[in-house]
Amino acid sequence: MKKIQVEQAVGMPLCHDITAMRDGFKGAAFRRGHIIAEADIPELLKLGKRTVFVWEECAGEIHEEDAAMRLAAMTPVEGAHCTPPSEGKVLLIADVPGMLRVDTELLRQVNSIPDLTVAALPDHYPVEPGSRLASMRIVPLVTREENIRRAEALCAGKSLLRLRPYRERSAGVIITGSELYSGRVKDRFEPVVREKLGRYPGRILGASVCDDNLEMIVNAGREYLDRGADLLIFSGGMSVDPDDVTPAAIRALGAEVVSYGVPAQPGNMTLAAYLGGTAILGVPGAAVSLPVTMFDVLLPQIFTGDRLTREELIRLGEGGLCQMCPSCHFPNCTFGRY
């Protein structure tokens, strides 16, 4: 690569995109490979380009677009595709709905290599088709090829990024509370859970209202398990009051409790458990009155089929405090990044 005056570059190919920003437009005014013509000189000067770079073969160097394509190729992601290089970068775009998983330590190592930059959405981020997952580029126009080789060696046999697609789930909903069972108070959780589960593939087997009775709650859970439920959602009775029996009922089912209580608000008293391949969530009452709680944070991973771990739930402490914004933008916010 060599730098020359624009007036001397007529007939030569550009080795990089030249970006223009004007009247709300930002994009490439001239593309890499464009053969510079005499008529291009006034426009280049208007863009502040008195000099341009043209390609000059140099052993051991790699161009920004070739580098970006190599960075993209070292971390193939099923369910996503890469864009052609533009302005030196390649974008990774989701093709299916799901949750992005990021190997954060591996990403740190790659970005520690000189000139290389891989920018991604946070780990555990729910995405839809068309979502931008990551951008890959080098900072200068060229870098030493050995830098790319270092990144490729780091990522060999590993998954820097993964898009975990949602799987179908059959859900049973158990709503507890003597005031609801007696009819003194109208239940408000069923419509909430139906709306939230409607965002994911699968079906709701039913919603049962139970008294604050351990045996009744356990029997309701077993009925749904017998009908093929691989997701049980319990609401009500999740506080620390002595007569709140829902956590005890979940244990009585034989479930392994991953965590009862998480370092996050709203949804402090959330319970996460598993019974074989069936995921179980105990959802506190905040889910009825607030637009977003831990229920919303954990559902995407539940629907990928990836098991929640206590270590992951502990990490909720950083980013686990909802800011209660007047207009909710979840998941485009700090809440629930774990």
KEKE-3310 file (N, C-alpha, C; in steps of 0.2 Angstrom, whole numbers, plus 5000, padded with zeros to 4 digits):
npx = (5004:5003:5004:4998:4997:4981:4979:4989:4984:4976:4968:4972:4968:4958:4963:4955:4938:4931:4923:4909:4900:4886:4872:4863:4867:4878:4891:4899:4907:4916:4922:4932:4944:4939:4943:4952:4946:4949:4938:4934:4943:4939:4928:4934:4943:4934:4930:4940:4951:4966:4976:4977:4976:4984:4985:4999:5008:5014:5023:5017:5008:4990:4975:4962:4948:4950:4955:4944:4935:4942:4942:4929:4927:4933:4925:4912:4894:4880:4864:4866:4872:4885:4889:4894:4910:4911:4916:4927:4923:4915:4898:4889:4874:4859:4849:4839:4827:4833:4845:4860:4876:4891:4908:4916:4929:4937:4934:4940:4953:4955:4953:4964:4974:4985:4978:4966:4948:4934:4917:4903:4886:4880:4884:4871:4861:4845:4839:4832:4827:4838:4844:4859:4873:4887:4902:4916:4932:4948:4958:4968:4972:4979:4986:4998:4999:5001:4995:4981:4983:4986:4974:4966:4971:4969:4955:4953:4944:4935:4921:4918:4907:4890:4874:4860:4846:4828:4818:4804:4793:4783:4772:4766:4756:4755:4746:4746:4737:4727:4717:4715:4711:4699:4691:4690:4698:4703:4712:4727:4739:4738:4734:4746:4757:4753:4754:4768:4774:4769:4778:4787:4792:4780:4768:4755:4750:4740:4732:4732:4724:4728:4725:4733:4740:4751:4750:4740:4746:4758:4752:4746:4757:4762:4752:4754:4767:4764:4757:4767:4774:4788:4791:4788:4779:4777:4767:4765:4765:4779:4786:4795:4786:4779:4768:4769:4770:4774:4788:4792:4783:4789:4801:4796:4791:4802:4812:4828:4834:4841:4843:4836:4830:4838:4852:4845:4833:4817:4811:4818:4815:4814:4814:4823:4824:4826:4819:4824:4823:4815:4812:4810:4802:4799:4789:4789:4777:4779:4779:4766:4763:4773:4782:4793:4803:4814:4808:4806:4819:4825:4818:4822:4834:4829:4821:4830:4835:4847:4854:4851:4863:4870:4881:4879:4868:4872:4880:4871:4870:4878:4871:4859:4849:4835:4831:4819:4813:4803:4798:4799:4813:4818:4825:4835:4844:4852:4848:4848:4859:4869)
npy = (4994:5011:5029:5042:5058:5064:5069:5062:5050:5045:5032:5022:5009:5011:5006:5006:5009:5025:5036:5046:5059:5068:5078:5070:5058:5044:5034:5024:5034:5031:5015:5002:4996:5004:5012:5027:5041:5056:5064:5061:5068:5082:5079:5070:5079:5088:5080:5080:5073:5074:5065:5048:5030:5018:5001:4991:4977:4969:4958:4948:4957:4961:4966:4978:4973:4960:4955:4957:4948:4936:4937:4935:4922:4914:4912:4904:4905:4896:4899:4912:4925:4932:4948:4955:4963:4980:4997:4992:4983:4968:4962:4952:4944:4940:4926:4918:4918:4919:4917:4926:4920:4923:4920:4927:4929:4924:4933:4944:4941:4940:4953:4959:4957:4966:4979:4972:4971:4965:4968:4964:4960:4959:4945:4932:4939:4942:4940:4944:4939:4947:4955:4964:4955:4955:4965:4965:4970:4978:4991:4999:5002:4991:4976:4966:4950:4940:4944:4941:4927:4924:4926:4917:4905:4906:4904:4892:4877:4882:4891:4907:4915:4911:4907:4903:4895:4896:4883:4873:4872:4864:4870:4870:4879:4884:4892:4900:4903:4906:4917:4918:4905:4904:4913:4926:4936:4941:4932:4938:4934:4924:4929:4937:4928:4921:4930:4933:4920:4918:4924:4915:4899:4885:4878:4881:4870:4872:4881:4881:4885:4885:4881:4887:4875:4861:4848:4849:4858:4851:4840:4846:4850:4838:4832:4840:4836:4823:4825:4829:4840:4851:4862:4871:4883:4892:4903:4915:4914:4915:4922:4925:4922:4912:4904:4903:4891:4887:4886:4875:4865:4864:4858:4846:4840:4834:4841:4848:4862:4876:4889:4898:4913:4928:4939:4952:4964:4970:4955:4947:4936:4925:4908:4895:4879:4862:4847:4833:4834:4845:4862:4873:4887:4898:4911:4927:4939:4952:4951:4952:4966:4974:4979:4972:4959:4947:4936:4939:4940:4927:4919:4918:4910:4899:4894:4891:4879:4878:4874:4884:4890:4891:4899:4907:4914:4921:4930:4940:4950:4961:4973:4969:4977:4985:5000:5006:5014:5027:5024:5008:4999:4987:4972:4981:4988:4990:4980:4964:4958:4945)
npz = (5000:4996:4998:4988:4979:4975:4962:4955:4955:4945:4936:4944:4956:4970:4987:4998:5005:5004:5014:5015:5023:5023:5023:5031:5026:5027:5021:5009:4998:4988:4982:4988:4976:4966:4951:4949:4941:4931:4933:4946:4954:4959:4968:4977:4983:4989:4999:5007:5004:5000:4997:4992:4995:4987:4981:4985:4983:4997:5006:5019:5024:5026:5019:5025:5022:5018:5030:5038:5033:5036:5050:5052:5046:5055:5066:5063:5064:5067:5061:5058:5047:5037:5032:5016:5015:5020:5020:5027:5036:5042:5045:5057:5056:5063:5058:5063:5077:5094:5107:5110:5113:5121:5121:5133:5138:5128:5118:5124:5123:5109:5105:5111:5103:5092:5082:5079:5080:5087:5089:5099:5103:5120:5131:5133:5126:5120:5103:5087:5070:5058:5067:5072:5076:5078:5074:5064:5061:5057:5064:5057:5039:5034:5041:5050:5044:5053:5064:5062:5060:5073:5080:5073:5078:5091:5091:5086:5086:5095:5101:5098:5097:5098:5092:5100:5096:5099:5106:5105:5118:5130:5141:5158:5169:5186:5197:5213:5229:5242:5241:5228:5224:5231:5225:5229:5225:5209:5198:5190:5184:5174:5161:5159:5159:5148:5138:5138:5136:5123:5115:5112:5104:5105:5117:5128:5141:5150:5164:5181:5196:5212:5230:5245:5248:5250:5245:5235:5226:5223:5216:5205:5198:5195:5187:5175:5172:5168:5157:5148:5150:5148:5154:5169:5177:5191:5201:5214:5232:5234:5243:5259:5269:5282:5278:5265:5253:5240:5236:5243:5238:5225:5228:5234:5223:5218:5212:5207:5215:5208:5211:5224:5225:5218:5214:5210:5205:5199:5205:5215:5222:5214:5209:5202:5195:5191:5185:5180:5162:5163:5165:5178:5185:5198:5200:5207:5213:5207:5194:5189:5191:5185:5170:5166:5173:5182:5177:5163:5160:5161:5153:5139:5139:5145:5135:5125:5129:5136:5151:5166:5177:5194:5195:5184:5188:5199:5193:5189:5198:5194:5184:5188:5193:5189:5181:5181:5171:5163:5151:5145:5139:5138:5129:5127:5137:5153:5162:5168:5162:5161)
capx = (5000:5007:5000:5000:4992:4975:4980:4993:4981:4971:4969:4974:4963:4958:4963:4950:4933:4931:4917:4906:4895:4883:4864:4860:4870:4885:4892:4905:4907:4921:4923:4939:4944:4937:4948:4951:4946:4950:4932:4934:4947:4936:4924:4939:4946:4928:4929:4946:4956:4972:4980:4973:4980:4983:4988:5006:5009:5019:5023:5016:5002:4983:4971:4956:4943:4952:4956:4938:4933:4946:4940:4922:4927:4936:4920:4906:4889:4874:4858:4867:4876:4890:4888:4900:4914:4909:4920:4932:4920:4910:4893:4886:4867:4855:4844:4833:4826:4837:4850:4867:4881:4898:4914:4919:4936:4940:4933:4945:4960:4956:4953:4970:4979:4986:4974:4960:4943:4927:4912:4897:4881:4882:4882:4864:4856:4840:4839:4827:4830:4840:4848:4866:4876:4894:4905:4923:4937:4954:4958:4971:4970:4982:4989:5002:4995:5003:4990:4975:4984:4985:4967:4963:4974:4965:4948:4952:4940:4931:4915:4918:4900:4885:4867:4856:4839:4823:4815:4797:4792:4776:4772:4761:4756:4752:4745:4744:4735:4720:4713:4713:4707:4692:4688:4689:4703:4703:4719:4730:4745:4737:4735:4753:4761:4751:4757:4775:4776:4767:4784:4792:4788:4778:4761:4753:4745:4734:4734:4728:4724:4728:4725:4740:4740:4756:4748:4737:4751:4762:4748:4745:4763:4763:4748:4757:4772:4762:4755:4772:4776:4795:4792:4783:4779:4773:4767:4761:4768:4786:4790:4797:4781:4778:4763:4770:4772:4776:4795:4792:4780:4793:4806:4792:4791:4809:4816:4834:4834:4847:4844:4830:4832:4843:4854:4842:4827:4812:4811:4823:4813:4814:4816:4825:4825:4825:4817:4826:4824:4809:4814:4804:4802:4795:4789:4786:4771:4781:4778:4760:4762:4779:4782:4799:4806:4818:4805:4808:4827:4827:4814:4825:4838:4825:4818:4836:4837:4853:4852:4853:4868:4870:4886:4876:4863:4875:4882:4865:4871:4880:4866:4853:4845:4831:4831:4812:4813:4796:4797:4804:4817:4821:4831:4840:4846:4857:4844:4848:4865:4873)
capy = (5000:5017:5035:5047:5063:5062:5071:5057:5043:5043:5026:5018:5007:5013:5000:5006:5013:5032:5037:5053:5061:5074:5078:5064:5051:5041:5028:5024:5038:5027:5009:4999:4994:5009:5015:5034:5045:5063:5067:5060:5072:5087:5076:5068:5085:5090:5075:5081:5068:5077:5060:5042:5025:5013:4994:4989:4971:4969:4951:4948:4962:4960:4972:4978:4969:4953:4954:4957:4942:4931:4937:4932:4915:4910:4911:4903:4905:4893:4903:4919:4925:4938:4953:4957:4969:4987:5002:4989:4979:4963:4962:4946:4946:4934:4923:4915:4921:4915:4920:4926:4918:4926:4918:4934:4928:4923:4939:4949:4939:4942:4960:4961:4957:4973:4981:4968:4973:4962:4971:4960:4961:4956:4938:4931:4944:4939:4943:4942:4939:4954:4958:4964:4952:4957:4968:4963:4974:4980:4998:5002:4999:4985:4974:4960:4944:4936:4946:4937:4920:4923:4926:4911:4900:4906:4902:4885:4872:4885:4895:4914:4917:4906:4909:4897:4896:4894:4877:4872:4870:4863:4873:4870:4885:4883:4899:4898:4908:4905:4922:4917:4899:4905:4918:4933:4940:4938:4931:4942:4931:4920:4933:4940:4923:4919:4935:4932:4914:4919:4926:4909:4893:4880:4878:4881:4865:4874:4885:4878:4889:4880:4884:4886:4868:4858:4842:4851:4861:4846:4836:4850:4850:4831:4831:4843:4832:4817:4827:4830:4847:4852:4869:4872:4890:4893:4910:4915:4910:4914:4926:4921:4921:4905:4900:4902:4884:4885:4883:4868:4861:4862:4853:4840:4836:4830:4846:4851:4869:4879:4895:4902:4920:4930:4946:4956:4967:4966:4947:4945:4929:4920:4902:4891:4872:4857:4840:4830:4839:4850:4868:4875:4894:4901:4918:4932:4943:4958:4950:4955:4973:4977:4976:4967:4956:4942:4931:4940:4939:4920:4915:4917:4905:4893:4892:4888:4873:4878:4875:4889:4888:4895:4904:4912:4918:4925:4936:4945:4956:4967:4974:4966:4982:4988:5007:5008:5019:5028:5020:5002:4998:4980:4971:4986:4992:4987:4975:4957:4956:4941)
capz = (5000:4996:4998:4983:4978:4971:4955:4952:4956:4940:4932:4949:4960:4977:4991:5003:5004:5006:5017:5015:5028:5021:5022:5034:5023:5029:5018:5005:4991:4983:4985:4986:4969:4961:4947:4950:4935:4931:4935:4953:4958:4963:4973:4982:4987:4993:5005:5011:5002:4995:4995:4993:4996:4982:4984:4983:4986:5002:5009:5026:5026:5024:5018:5030:5020:5018:5037:5041:5031:5040:5057:5052:5045:5061:5071:5060:5069:5064:5062:5056:5041:5037:5026:5012:5018:5018:5024:5031:5042:5041:5051:5058:5056:5065:5053:5067:5084:5099:5112:5108:5118:5119:5126:5135:5139:5122:5115:5127:5120:5102:5105:5114:5098:5089:5076:5078:5084:5086:5094:5099:5108:5127:5132:5135:5123:5115:5097:5082:5064:5056:5073:5071:5082:5079:5069:5064:5057:5059:5064:5051:5032:5034:5047:5049:5043:5059:5069:5060:5062:5081:5082:5071:5082:5098:5090:5083:5090:5100:5098:5101:5097:5097:5092:5102:5093:5103:5105:5107:5125:5133:5148:5163:5174:5192:5201:5220:5233:5244:5239:5221:5224:5234:5221:5232:5221:5202:5196:5185:5182:5168:5155:5159:5157:5141:5133:5138:5133:5116:5111:5110:5101:5110:5119:5135:5142:5154:5169:5186:5202:5218:5236:5248:5250:5247:5241:5229:5222:5220:5212:5199:5194:5192:5181:5169:5170:5165:5150:5144:5151:5150:5158:5174:5180:5197:5203:5221:5237:5233:5248:5265:5274:5284:5275:5257:5252:5233:5235:5246:5233:5220:5231:5235:5216:5217:5208:5210:5215:5206:5216:5227:5226:5214:5216:5205:5206:5202:5204:5220:5225:5208:5210:5196:5197:5186:5186:5173:5157:5164:5168:5183:5187:5203:5198:5212:5211:5203:5186:5187:5191:5182:5163:5165:5179:5181:5173:5156:5159:5161:5148:5133:5140:5146:5128:5121:5131:5140:5158:5170:5183:5200:5194:5180:5191:5203:5189:5188:5203:5190:5179:5190:5196:5184:5182:5181:5166:5162:5145:5146:5132:5138:5132:5125:5143:5157:5166:5166:5158:5165)
cpx = (5004:5002:5003:4995:4987:4976:4985:4990:4976:4973:4972:4968:4964:4959:4959:4944:4934:4924:4915:4901:4892:4875:4861:4863:4877:4886:4898:4904:4911:4922:4930:4939:4942:4943:4947:4951:4947:4944:4931:4938:4944:4932:4929:4942:4940:4928:4935:4951:4961:4976:4975:4979:4979:4987:4995:5007:5015:5018:5022:5010:4996:4979:4965:4950:4944:4953:4949:4935:4936:4943:4933:4922:4930:4931:4913:4900:4883:4868:4860:4871:4880:4888:4894:4904:4912:4913:4924:4929:4915:4905:4891:4879:4863:4850:4838:4833:4830:4840:4857:4871:4888:4903:4918:4926:4940:4940:4939:4952:4961:4957:4960:4976:4979:4981:4967:4954:4937:4923:4906:4892:4883:4880:4875:4859:4851:4839:4834:4830:4832:4844:4855:4869:4883:4897:4913:4927:4943:4954:4962:4969:4973:4985:4993:4998:4996:4997:4983:4977:4984:4978:4964:4965:4970:4958:4947:4949:4936:4925:4915:4911:4896:4878:4863:4849:4834:4820:4808:4797:4784:4775:4765:4761:4752:4752:4742:4741:4728:4715:4710:4709:4700:4688:4687:4693:4703:4711:4721:4736:4744:4738:4742:4757:4759:4754:4764:4777:4774:4773:4788:4788:4786:4770:4760:4748:4739:4737:4729:4729:4723:4728:4732:4740:4746:4754:4745:4741:4755:4758:4747:4751:4764:4758:4751:4763:4770:4759:4760:4775:4784:4796:4786:4784:4774:4773:4763:4765:4776:4790:4792:4792:4780:4773:4763:4774:4774:4783:4796:4789:4785:4798:4802:4791:4797:4813:4822:4834:4841:4848:4837:4832:4838:4845:4851:4835:4824:4813:4816:4821:4812:4817:4818:4827:4824:4823:4818:4827:4819:4812:4808:4806:4797:4795:4786:4781:4773:4779:4771:4759:4768:4780:4788:4802:4811:4815:4806:4815:4828:4823:4818:4830:4834:4823:4824:4837:4843:4851:4855:4858:4868:4875:4883:4872:4866:4878:4877:4866:4874:4875:4859:4848:4841:4831:4824:4811:4805:4794:4802:4807:4820:4820:4837:4842:4851:4854:4845:4854:4869:4877)
cpy = (5006:5023:5040:5052:5061:5063:5066:5050:5041:5037:5021:5015:5009:5006:5001:5010:5020:5034:5045:5053:5068:5073:5072:5057:5050:5035:5029:5028:5034:5021:5006:4996:4999:5012:5023:5037:5052:5066:5066:5065:5078:5084:5073:5074:5088:5086:5076:5077:5071:5071:5053:5036:5020:5006:4993:4983:4971:4962:4952:4953:4960:4966:4972:4973:4962:4951:4953:4950:4936:4931:4934:4925:4911:4909:4910:4902:4902:4897:4910:4919:4932:4942:4953:4963:4975:4992:4998:4984:4974:4963:4955:4947:4939:4932:4920:4919:4917:4920:4920:4924:4920:4923:4924:4934:4928:4929:4944:4947:4941:4949:4963:4961:4964:4973:4977:4971:4969:4964:4967:4963:4958:4948:4937:4936:4941:4943:4940:4942:4946:4957:4958:4961:4954:4961:4966:4967:4975:4988:5001:4999:4992:4983:4968:4954:4939:4938:4942:4930:4919:4922:4919:4905:4900:4903:4895:4880:4875:4889:4902:4917:4911:4909:4903:4899:4893:4888:4877:4869:4869:4865:4872:4876:4884:4890:4897:4904:4906:4910:4921:4910:4900:4910:4925:4938:4937:4938:4935:4939:4927:4924:4936:4934:4920:4924:4934:4926:4914:4921:4921:4903:4888:4881:4878:4875:4867:4878:4883:4883:4884:4884:4883:4880:4864:4852:4844:4854:4856:4841:4840:4850:4843:4829:4834:4839:4826:4819:4829:4837:4847:4859:4870:4879:4890:4900:4910:4911:4910:4919:4922:4920:4913:4901:4900:4896:4882:4883:4876:4863:4859:4857:4846:4836:4832:4835:4847:4858:4872:4885:4897:4909:4922:4937:4951:4958:4971:4959:4944:4937:4924:4914:4898:4884:4868:4850:4836:4835:4845:4856:4870:4882:4895:4908:4922:4936:4949:4957:4952:4962:4977:4974:4971:4965:4951:4936:4932:4939:4932:4916:4913:4911:4898:4890:4890:4881:4872:4879:4881:4886:4893:4901:4909:4917:4923:4931:4941:4951:4962:4968:4971:4971:4986:4996:5010:5014:5021:5025:5014:5000:4991:4976:4976:4991:4988:4981:4968:4955:4952:4936)
cpz = (5000:4995:4993:4983:4974:4963:4951:4952:4950:4936:4937:4953:4967:4981:4997:5002:5007:5008:5016:5020:5026:5021:5025:5031:5026:5026:5013:4998:4986:4986:4983:4979:4964:4957:4946:4943:4936:4935:4943:4957:4962:4969:4979:4986:4991:4999:5009:5010:4997:4993:4996:4993:4990:4984:4981:4987:4991:5006:5017:5028:5023:5024:5023:5028:5020:5026:5040:5039:5034:5047:5057:5051:5051:5066:5067:5065:5065:5066:5061:5050:5041:5031:5022:5016:5016:5023:5029:5036:5039:5047:5051:5060:5058:5059:5057:5074:5089:5104:5110:5114:5116:5124:5127:5136:5133:5118:5117:5124:5113:5102:5108:5109:5094:5083:5076:5083:5082:5092:5093:5104:5115:5127:5134:5132:5119:5109:5092:5075:5061:5061:5071:5077:5084:5073:5069:5059:5060:5059:5059:5045:5031:5040:5045:5049:5049:5064:5068:5062:5069:5083:5079:5075:5089:5097:5088:5088:5095:5097:5102:5101:5095:5097:5094:5100:5099:5101:5108:5114:5126:5140:5152:5168:5180:5196:5208:5224:5235:5242:5232:5220:5226:5229:5224:5228:5214:5201:5190:5182:5175:5162:5154:5156:5150:5136:5133:5134:5125:5112:5109:5107:5106:5111:5126:5137:5146:5160:5175:5192:5208:5225:5239:5252:5247:5243:5235:5224:5218:5215:5205:5195:5191:5187:5175:5167:5166:5158:5146:5145:5152:5152:5162:5177:5185:5199:5210:5226:5237:5238:5253:5270:5276:5280:5267:5256:5245:5233:5238:5242:5228:5222:5232:5228:5215:5213:5211:5209:5213:5211:5218:5229:5221:5215:5210:5207:5200:5200:5209:5221:5220:5210:5203:5198:5190:5188:5180:5168:5158:5168:5172:5185:5192:5202:5204:5209:5207:5196:5184:5187:5187:5175:5162:5172:5177:5177:5165:5155:5157:5156:5142:5134:5141:5139:5123:5123:5135:5147:5162:5175:5188:5198:5189:5183:5196:5200:5188:5193:5199:5184:5181:5193:5190:5186:5182:5177:5164:5156:5145:5139:5133:5132:5131:5131:5147:5161:5163:5162:5163:5161)
residu = (MET:LYS:LYS:ILE:GLN:VAL:GLU:GLN:ALA:VAL:GLY:MET:PRO:LEU:CYS:HIS:ASP:ILE:THR:ALA:MET:ARG:ASP:GLY:PHE:LYS:GLY:ALA:ALA:PHE:ARG:ARG:GLY:HIS:ILE:ILE:ALA:GLU:ALA:ASP:ILE:PRO:GLU:LEU:LEU:LYS:LEU:GLY:LYS:ARG:THR:VAL:PHE:VAL:TRP:GLU:GLU:CYS:ALA:GLY:GLU:ILE:HIS:GLU:GLU:ASP:ALA:ALA:MET:ARG:LEU:ALA:ALA:MET:THR:PRO:VAL:GLU:GLY:ALA:HIS:CYS:THR:PRO:PRO:SER:GLU:GLY:LYS:VAL:LEU:LEU:ILE:ALA:ASP:VAL:PRO:GLY:MET:LEU:ARG:VAL:ASP:THR:GLU:LEU:LEU:ARG:GLN:VAL:ASN:SER:ILE:PRO:ASP:LEU:THR:VAL:ALA:ALA:LEU:PRO:ASP:HIS:TYR:PRO:VAL:GLU:PRO:GLY:SER:ARG:LEU:ALA:SER:MET:ARG:ILE:VAL:PRO:LEU:VAL:THR:ARG:GLU:GLU:ASN:ILE:ARG:ARG:ALA:GLU:ALA:LEU:CYS:ALA:GLY:LYS:SER:LEU:LEU:ARG:LEU:ARG:PRO:TYR:ARG:GLU:ARG:SER:ALA:GLY:VAL:ILE:ILE:THR:GLY:SER:GLU:LEU:TYR:SER:GLY:ARG:VAL:LYS:ASP:ARG:PHE:GLU:PRO:VAL:VAL:ARG:GLU:LYS:LEU:GLY:ARG:TYR:PRO:GLY:ARG:ILE:LEU:GLY:ALA:SER:VAL:CYS:ASP:ASP:ASN:LEU:GLU:MET:ILE:VAL:ASN:ALA:GLY:ARG:GLU:TYR:LEU:ASP:ARG:GLY:ALA:ASP:LEU:LEU:ILE:PHE:SER:GLY:GLY:MET:SER:VAL:ASP:PRO:ASP:ASP:VAL:THR:PRO:ALA:ALA:ILE:ARG:ALA:LEU:GLY:ALA:GLU:VAL:VAL:SER:TYR:GLY:VAL:PRO:ALA:GLN:PRO:GLY:ASN:MET:THR:LEU:ALA:ALA:TYR:LEU:GLY:GLY:THR:ALA:ILE:LEU:GLY:VAL:PRO:GLY:ALA:ALA:VAL:SER:LEU:PRO:VAL:THR:MET:PHE:ASP:VAL:LEU:LEU:PRO:GLN:ILE:PHE:THR:GLY:ASP:ARG:LEU:THR:ARG:GLU:GLU:LEU:ILE:ARG:LEU:GLY:GLU:GLY:GLY:LEU:CYS:GLN:MET:CYS:PRO:SER:CYS:HIS:PHE:PRO:ASN:CYS:THR:PHE:GLY:ARG:TYR)
# end
